[in-house]
Amino acid sequence: MNQTTNTVHQDVEYWLKNIVVGLGLCPFASLPLKENTIRITAFLGTDTEELLGFLEQELTTLEKSDTSQIETTLVAVPNCLHDFYEYNLYFDSIDRLIKINQWEGVFQVASFHPDYQFSGTEPSDRENLTNRSPYPMFHLLREDSLEAALKHFPNPEDIPERNIQSMEKLPEKQVNELFYYLFNKC
């Protein structure tokens, strides 16, 4: 399924506004969303080596940008890494990229995927919805910004459990409406 940059951007923006911020899954996302400092990009290729170069360019852009311009970046990958297992294995390449560029302690990459599944869960478990996005996605985070945000948030270690409870309380109809992109796959 080939996507256009515009469509991907709209889908990611929907997910960010309605799921991540709308459901309160990430308490740190609403301010950068409001300030328009979340960069959304799409890699439309199918080659994972080219994707690695794209991620390197995006990390370099993030490194060279002030947080008032770009706080964080979401890279959507609609045309490759559809298999969640392969997607997870790809993080070895990303870890090497970060190490080679001496970005350890500077950036970290969070993962979102339409088939995201936490270890020890079943595919249908509601808690997996917290990380299920319209496309395979890489969230490029500045570690210093993350540390600063965590200092001002009480009990950040409770966020995952709170998110699981939120997902379990959602009525089935709302799950189907919000996460329509998971259920309308071609």
C-alpha positions as CSV (number, residue, x, y, z in Angstrom):
1,M,0.0,0.0,0.0
2,N,1.7,3.2,-1.2
3,Q,0.9,6.4,0.7
4,T,1.4,10.1,0.0
5,T,3.3,12.3,2.4
6,N,0.1,14.3,2.9
7,T,-2.0,11.3,3.8
8,V,0.6,10.0,6.2
9,H,1.0,13.3,7.9
10,Q,-2.8,13.6,8.4
11,D,-3.0,10.1,9.8
12,V,-0.1,10.7,12.2
13,E,-1.5,14.0,13.3
14,Y,-4.9,12.3,13.9
15,W,-3.2,9.7,16.0
16,L,-1.2,12.3,17.9
17,K,-4.2,14.6,18.7
18,N,-6.9,12.0,19.3
19,I,-5.0,9.1,20.8
20,V,-1.7,10.2,22.3
21,V,-2.9,13.6,23.6
22,G,-6.6,13.0,23.5
23,L,-6.5,9.9,25.7
24,G,-3.7,11.4,27.8
25,L,-1.3,8.5,27.0
26,C,1.7,10.8,27.0
27,P,1.4,13.8,29.4
28,F,4.5,15.4,27.8
29,A,3.0,15.6,24.3
30,S,0.4,18.2,24.6
31,L,2.7,21.2,25.1
32,P,4.9,20.5,22.0
33,L,1.7,19.8,20.0
34,K,0.2,23.1,21.1
35,E,3.5,24.9,20.4
36,N,3.8,23.2,17.0
37,T,7.3,21.8,17.8
38,I,6.6,18.2,16.9
39,R,8.1,17.4,13.4
40,I,6.1,14.8,11.5
41,T,8.0,13.2,8.6
42,A,7.3,10.2,6.3
43,F,9.8,7.8,4.7
44,L,7.9,6.6,1.7
45,G,10.6,4.1,0.5
46,T,10.7,0.4,1.0
47,D,14.4,-0.1,1.5
48,T,15.5,-0.3,5.1
49,E,19.1,0.8,4.3
50,E,17.7,4.0,2.8
51,L,15.4,4.3,5.9
52,L,18.5,4.3,8.1
53,G,20.0,7.2,6.1
54,F,16.6,9.0,6.4
55,L,16.7,8.5,10.2
56,E,20.2,9.8,10.3
57,Q,19.2,12.9,8.5
58,E,16.2,13.4,10.8
59,L,18.4,13.0,13.9
60,T,20.9,15.5,12.4
61,T,18.1,17.9,11.8
62,L,16.9,17.5,15.4
63,E,20.5,18.0,16.7
64,K,20.9,21.2,14.7
65,S,17.5,22.6,15.7
66,D,16.6,24.6,18.7
67,T,13.8,23.0,20.9
68,S,11.7,26.1,20.2
69,Q,11.6,25.0,16.5
70,I,11.7,21.2,16.8
71,E,11.3,19.5,20.2
72,T,10.8,16.0,18.9
73,T,10.3,14.1,15.6
74,L,7.9,11.4,14.5
75,V,9.0,9.4,11.5
76,A,6.3,7.3,9.9
77,V,7.2,4.4,7.7
78,P,4.1,3.3,5.7
79,N,5.8,1.1,3.1
80,C,8.1,-1.1,5.0
81,L,8.7,-2.9,8.4
82,H,5.1,-4.0,8.5
83,D,6.1,-7.2,10.4
84,F,6.4,-6.3,14.0
85,Y,9.1,-8.8,14.6
86,E,11.2,-7.3,11.8
87,Y,10.4,-3.8,13.0
88,N,11.8,-4.7,16.5
89,L,14.9,-6.3,15.0
90,Y,15.5,-3.0,13.1
91,F,16.3,-1.3,16.4
92,D,19.7,-3.0,16.3
93,S,20.5,-0.9,13.2
94,I,19.2,2.2,14.9
95,D,21.2,1.6,18.0
96,R,24.4,1.2,15.8
97,L,23.5,4.5,14.1
98,I,23.2,6.3,17.4
99,K,26.5,4.8,18.6
100,I,28.4,5.6,15.4
101,N,27.2,9.2,15.5
102,Q,28.0,9.5,19.2
103,W,24.3,10.3,20.0
104,E,24.2,8.0,23.1
105,G,22.8,10.0,25.9
106,V,21.6,12.7,23.4
107,F,18.7,10.9,21.6
108,Q,16.6,7.9,22.2
109,V,14.0,6.3,19.9
110,A,10.6,5.2,21.0
111,S,8.6,2.7,19.1
112,F,5.0,2.6,17.8
113,H,3.5,0.1,15.3
114,P,0.1,-1.0,14.2
115,D,0.8,-4.5,15.5
116,Y,2.6,-3.4,18.7
117,Q,2.7,-6.1,21.3
118,F,4.2,-5.9,24.7
119,S,6.2,-8.9,25.9
120,G,4.0,-11.3,27.8
121,T,0.7,-10.1,26.2
122,E,-1.7,-11.5,23.7
123,P,-2.2,-9.6,20.5
124,S,-5.8,-8.7,21.5
125,D,-4.8,-7.3,24.9
126,R,-6.0,-3.7,25.3
127,E,-2.7,-2.5,26.8
128,N,-1.1,-3.0,23.3
129,L,-3.3,-0.1,22.0
130,T,-1.1,2.4,23.9
131,N,1.6,1.9,21.3
132,R,-0.4,1.1,18.2
133,S,-0.1,3.7,15.6
134,P,-1.4,4.0,12.0
135,Y,2.0,3.0,10.6
136,P,5.3,1.7,11.9
137,M,6.8,4.8,13.5
138,F,10.0,5.9,15.2
139,H,9.7,8.7,17.8
140,L,13.0,10.6,18.0
141,L,13.4,12.1,21.4
142,R,15.9,14.5,23.0
143,E,17.1,12.8,26.2
144,D,17.6,16.2,28.0
145,S,14.1,17.3,27.2
146,L,12.7,14.0,28.4
147,E,14.7,14.2,31.7
148,A,13.5,17.8,32.2
149,A,9.9,16.8,31.7
150,L,10.1,13.8,34.0
151,K,11.5,16.1,36.8
152,H,8.2,18.1,36.8
153,F,5.8,15.2,36.5
154,P,4.8,13.3,39.7
155,N,5.3,9.6,39.6
156,P,6.2,9.1,36.0
157,E,6.7,5.4,36.7
158,D,2.9,5.1,37.1
159,I,2.2,6.3,33.5
160,P,2.2,2.8,31.9
161,E,-0.2,1.4,34.4
162,R,-2.5,4.4,34.2
163,N,-2.5,4.0,30.4
164,I,-3.3,0.3,30.6
165,Q,-6.3,1.1,32.9
166,S,-7.5,3.8,30.5
167,M,-7.4,1.4,27.5
168,E,-9.2,-1.3,29.5
169,K,-12.0,1.1,30.5
170,L,-12.6,2.3,26.9
171,P,-16.0,1.1,25.5
172,E,-15.6,-1.2,22.5
173,K,-17.4,1.3,20.3
174,Q,-14.9,4.0,21.2
175,V,-11.9,1.7,20.6
176,N,-13.3,0.9,17.1
177,E,-13.9,4.6,16.3
178,L,-10.6,5.9,17.7
179,F,-8.4,3.1,16.3
180,Y,-10.3,2.7,13.0
181,Y,-6.9,2.4,11.2
182,L,-6.3,-1.0,13.0
183,F,-9.6,-2.5,11.9
184,N,-9.9,-1.1,8.4
185,K,-6.7,-2.7,7.0
186,C,-6.9,-3.8,3.3
